[in-house]
Amino acid sequence: MIISNETKERMNEIRNIENKYGLMQFRMGLSHLVDVGHSNLTDENVEEGLKQIMAKGEEKKANGKIPVMTPEFQCEILRCSAELARFSIWTLFAYIKKYVEIGGL
């Protein structure tokens, strides 16, 4: 597996943070980072997010701008995130570790 120099530098920066705080606080920090987003994926917030995405898409369309991702695609990402939020953070981390290949790492 080939890792770019930039990725190595980023990994070293993360390792330095882990070393600074220790393994327990580092793991709790990761958990908190994900939990903040995780806990904000309530049904109400998701519905509001979907409305905002579609409104921005309509605005861009009216202004002749072509987005890289369609509003519908962005909404599907949000819906996927909301479904994943049903699982505990540690279950998600375990799944990622075992099944999600991260390109270039």
Buried (B, 14 or more C-beta within 10 A) or exposed (E): EEEEEEEEEEEEEEEEEBEEEEEEEBBEEBBEEBBEEBEEBEEEEBEEBBEEBBEEBEEEEEEEEEEEEEBEEBBEEBBEBBEEBEEEBEEBBEEEEEEEEEEEE
